[in-house]
Each structure stands twice: as C-alpha cells, then as structure tokens.
C-alpha cells in the first residue's frame, strides 16, 4: 500500500515537471518578443512611401514623425532644392508624404526624402495615365535631337519626332539641326498621352499624335472662353487652303478667309503667307455653337484702296485691259495699276447680249468710262457703251482741257540764264 502511494507521488511529480517544461518551451523567447515589438512599431523599410507629420523645422533639417520609435529627417540641402510650391507644403503639424531613403544612417538617424516621394507619386500618376487612357496637359520644356521634352511633375517625358503632330511640325519645325526643328516649340503648351511607362528604367514616353483630337477640343473650348470679337492676337500659320489660311492661337486653330488675308487681290494664300509664319490677327467672328473662330489679317493693316482711287472720278475715261470674263460681265484692270473694275453685262453694249464673250475677249485693251466708285466695298464700275455718251461731253471737254494744260506746263523749259 505504501509502495503504491509512493509510485503515485513520483508519477505526479514527473507529470508536473513535464508540464512545466512544455510550458517553458511554449513561451516566446527574448528574440521573439523583440521581433514582435518591432512588428507592433511598424518600423519603416527602405524604399517605401510613408505619410508623416512635420514636428520640427530648422535650417539643417526637417523632422517628420512617421510612427516609428524616433522621427526621421529630411536634410536641409534637399529642402533648399525643392520648388517654391513644394517648400510651401512643409509646415509644422502638416501631413507630408516622404520616401524612406535609409532606416538608419551613420549617426543612427532615419533618413527621409520629400523629393523622391514626389517623384514616386509622379510615376504612379504616369502609370495611371496609361491605364486610364487619359491625357496630360503640359509645356514643352526642351528638346534633343530625337524629339521634345515634356515635364510631368519631376519627371521628364519624351515625345519622339514621330509622335509630334504634323500641324506643330509644319508651323514650328523645318531645318536640318535640332535647333532649327525644335527650338521655336520650347515654352509652347502641349497635350499628350503616356504610351510607355517603365519606372525601373526611368522611361516615360509621350505622344501628341495619340492625344490630337482631345487636344484640339480642349484648346478650342479654352480659347472660345477667353477671346471676344475685336481682340488682336498672335499666332502661327499651320496650313493653307484654296479658301484661306488656318492660324494656331494657343493651341487652337482659327480661319483667315481669303478675303481677310490682304487688301490686295490674291488668288491663293501662298501669295502672301507661308506655313510657320508668325502673324497678328484680329478676331472678327466667334461661332460658339460650331466652335469656329473667324480671323482677319488685313483689318490690322491700313487700307491702300482710297489712296489708289484718289486720282479717279466718276465719268472719267480710262484705259484698261480685260482680265477675265464672267456671265454677268467682264473684269478690267486699269492701265499701270492693280485696280480692277467691273463692266456689268448691261454696260457692254447698247444691244442685248447673252454673254460678254460676244463683244470682248481676254487681253483686249479698251477705253472705258468710270461710272461708279464705291469706297466702302472697294468696287469700281466701268462702262463700254457710255464711252461716247453725250451725257459726258462737257466732262470730257473739261478733262481734255485740263490734260492739255498739264501737258503744256510740263513741256515748258526754264529760260537759260545769260552767263554774261
């Protein structure tokens, strides 16, 4: 009986010892406790972006609390290199996204960077542009031999020459060197799409061609909101057509109709303008419904017509050359000038005719009578049938006499002076 009791006591003791050993083995070690503490502290890792609070600012550094055991520092040298807008964001008590450069430097400090955080945000934005197929509005910051440089935040995106819009190349480009091709584009607004983003290789490729339609609409809407009739603006000729010239103003095109290019008679815009030429234009019409802008070049120039016709008067006889025929009449250019007048079909003959070609042909040089001068519409009315009209007999006589007096006066020679 006593032996059985001793055996039970020994078993209980051994069981208790085994349980204590198992409990000891299941308890976390000191290393485990420290590791657990680090997890609970959420220690920062190199290369990650953290949001912290600015807790101190001085000339040498900015202290930012990001929830670790101690604050991290942004070196003062980096702060001084930030753009003014970026520096303004650094205020005491304000939240700030930072990049973890190193969990611990040689002095045991947590090193942070605001610049790299901004850059990483820019890369994320670039990736989102590709994923969402959205556009980026920027400014041409520079160029190299292969194309244009467009900044997006701190990133420098590249627009290859093949991705620059034809209208921009025609308006600003040309030449054999990068300076000749791209220099004039620097500082100009541009709308692009991101077509390639490689963060690891730091490669960001933009395309203006891919964003062409969107950019036209955006620039046109913006311009329509800003301008009003009568405004005088600067632009560049982007293309020429039979009916006029398109001029780019702040990224949007307006039309200068043929009749608004020059006071002189022209048959094609290329006689006066060339693609890429910088011009001053006046806004003369705004069609918001159809998003059309009418422009004028000639309205910014003095009208030479009044001076040209100042020597002519109604009823006067002139010499003119037939330059073209139309069903309603014939156009004649007054001798030794570039002035043209119209001989209406009713002023060609006392007899009824169906077409001017019955009595005239191109190149005929005729004596014609001026029957109307319209300065407002720049029109001169001429007549062939009224050349010998008795209604103008008195006028013809007066002008003939005046012409003779002028001729005689010009023929007179000064008397020679007797040298003696």
Secondary structure in CASP SS format (residue, H / E / C, confidence):
PFRMAT SS
TARGET T0000
AUTHOR 0000-0000-0000
METHOD secondary structure of the structure
MODEL  1
X C 1.00
X H 1.00
X H 1.00
X H 1.00
X H 1.00
X H 1.00
X H 1.00
X H 1.00
X H 1.00
X H 1.00
X H 1.00
X H 1.00
X H 1.00
X H 1.00
X H 1.00
X H 1.00
X H 1.00
X H 1.00
X H 1.00
X H 1.00
X H 1.00
X H 1.00
X H 1.00
X H 1.00
X H 1.00
X H 1.00
X C 1.00
X C 1.00
X C 1.00
X H 1.00
X H 1.00
X H 1.00
X H 1.00
X H 1.00
X H 1.00
X H 1.00
X H 1.00
X H 1.00
X H 1.00
X H 1.00
X H 1.00
X C 1.00
X C 1.00
X C 1.00
X C 1.00
X C 1.00
X C 1.00
X C 1.00
X E 1.00
X E 1.00
X E 1.00
X E 1.00
X E 1.00
X E 1.00
X E 1.00
X E 1.00
X E 1.00
X C 1.00
X C 1.00
X C 1.00
X E 1.00
X E 1.00
X E 1.00
X E 1.00
X E 1.00
X C 1.00
X C 1.00
X C 1.00
X C 1.00
X C 1.00
X C 1.00
X E 1.00
X E 1.00
X E 1.00
X E 1.00
X H 1.00
X H 1.00
X H 1.00
X H 1.00
X H 1.00
X H 1.00
X C 1.00
X C 1.00
X H 1.00
X H 1.00
X H 1.00
X H 1.00
X H 1.00
X C 1.00
X C 1.00
X C 1.00
X C 1.00
X C 1.00
X C 1.00
X E 1.00
X E 1.00
X E 1.00
X E 1.00
X E 1.00
X E 1.00
X E 1.00
X E 1.00
X C 1.00
X C 1.00
X C 1.00
X C 1.00
X C 1.00
X C 1.00
X C 1.00
X E 1.00
X E 1.00
X E 1.00
X E 1.00
X H 1.00
X H 1.00
X H 1.00
X H 1.00
X H 1.00
X H 1.00
X H 1.00
X H 1.00
X H 1.00
X H 1.00
X H 1.00
X H 1.00
X H 1.00
X H 1.00
X H 1.00
X H 1.00
X H 1.00
X H 1.00
X H 1.00
X C 1.00
X C 1.00
X E 1.00
X E 1.00
X E 1.00
X E 1.00
X E 1.00
X E 1.00
X E 1.00
X E 1.00
X E 1.00
X E 1.00
X C 1.00
X C 1.00
X E 1.00
X E 1.00
X E 1.00
X E 1.00
X E 1.00
X E 1.00
X C 1.00
X C 1.00
X E 1.00
X E 1.00
X E 1.00
X E 1.00
X E 1.00
X E 1.00
X H 1.00
X H 1.00
X H 1.00
X C 1.00
X C 1.00
X H 1.00
X H 1.00
X H 1.00
X H 1.00
X H 1.00
X H 1.00
X H 1.00
X C 1.00
X C 1.00
X C 1.00
X C 1.00
X C 1.00
X H 1.00
X H 1.00
X H 1.00
X H 1.00
X H 1.00
X H 1.00
X H 1.00
X H 1.00
X C 1.00
X C 1.00
X C 1.00
X E 1.00
X E 1.00
X E 1.00
X E 1.00
X E 1.00
X E 1.00
X E 1.00
X E 1.00
X E 1.00
X E 1.00
X C 1.00
X C 1.00
X C 1.00
X C 1.00
X E 1.00
X E 1.00
X E 1.00
X E 1.00
X E 1.00
X C 1.00
X H 1.00
X H 1.00
X H 1.00
X H 1.00
X H 1.00
X H 1.00
X H 1.00
X H 1.00
X H 1.00
X H 1.00
X H 1.00
X H 1.00
X H 1.00
X H 1.00
X H 1.00
X H 1.00
X H 1.00
X H 1.00
X C 1.00
X C 1.00
X C 1.00
X C 1.00
X C 1.00
X E 1.00
X E 1.00
X E 1.00
X E 1.00
X E 1.00
X E 1.00
X E 1.00
X E 1.00
X E 1.00
X E 1.00
X C 1.00
X C 1.00
X E 1.00
X E 1.00
X E 1.00
X E 1.00
X E 1.00
X E 1.00
X C 1.00
X C 1.00
X E 1.00
X E 1.00
X E 1.00
X E 1.00
X E 1.00
X E 1.00
X H 1.00
X H 1.00
X H 1.00
X C 1.00
X C 1.00
X C 1.00
X C 1.00
X C 1.00
X C 1.00
X C 1.00
X C 1.00
X H 1.00
X H 1.00
X H 1.00
X C 1.00
X C 1.00
X C 1.00
X C 1.00
X C 1.00
X C 1.00
X E 1.00
X E 1.00
X E 1.00
X E 1.00
X E 1.00
X E 1.00
X E 1.00
X E 1.00
X E 1.00
X E 1.00
X C 1.00
X C 1.00
X C 1.00
X C 1.00
X E 1.00
X E 1.00
X E 1.00
X E 1.00
X E 1.00
X C 1.00
X H 1.00
X H 1.00
X H 1.00
X C 1.00
X C 1.00
X C 1.00
X C 1.00
X H 1.00
X H 1.00
X H 1.00
X H 1.00
X H 1.00
X C 1.00
X C 1.00
X C 1.00
X C 1.00
X C 1.00
X C 1.00
X C 1.00
X E 1.00
X E 1.00
X E 1.00
X E 1.00
X E 1.00
X E 1.00
X E 1.00
X E 1.00
X E 1.00
X E 1.00
X C 1.00
X C 1.00
X E 1.00
X E 1.00
X E 1.00
X E 1.00
X E 1.00
X E 1.00
X C 1.00
X C 1.00
X C 1.00
X C 1.00
X C 1.00
X E 1.00
X E 1.00
X E 1.00
X E 1.00
X E 1.00
X H 1.00
X H 1.00
X H 1.00
X C 1.00
X C 1.00
X C 1.00
X C 1.00
X C 1.00
X C 1.00
X C 1.00
X C 1.00
X H 1.00
X H 1.00
X H 1.00
X C 1.00
X C 1.00
X C 1.00
X C 1.00
X C 1.00
X C 1.00
X E 1.00
X E 1.00
X E 1.00
X E 1.00
X E 1.00
X E 1.00
X E 1.00
X E 1.00
X E 1.00
X E 1.00
X C 1.00
X C 1.00
X C 1.00
X C 1.00
X E 1.00
X E 1.00
X E 1.00
X E 1.00
X E 1.00
X C 1.00
X C 1.00
X C 1.00
X C 1.00
X C 1.00
X C 1.00
X H 1.00
X H 1.00
X H 1.00
X H 1.00
X H 1.00
X H 1.00
X H 1.00
X H 1.00
X H 1.00
X H 1.00
X H 1.00
X H 1.00
X H 1.00
X H 1.00
X H 1.00
X H 1.00
X H 1.00
X H 1.00
X H 1.00
X H 1.00
X H 1.00
X H 1.00
X C 1.00
X C 1.00
X C 1.00
X C 1.00
X C 1.00
X C 1.00
X C 1.00
X C 1.00
X C 1.00
END
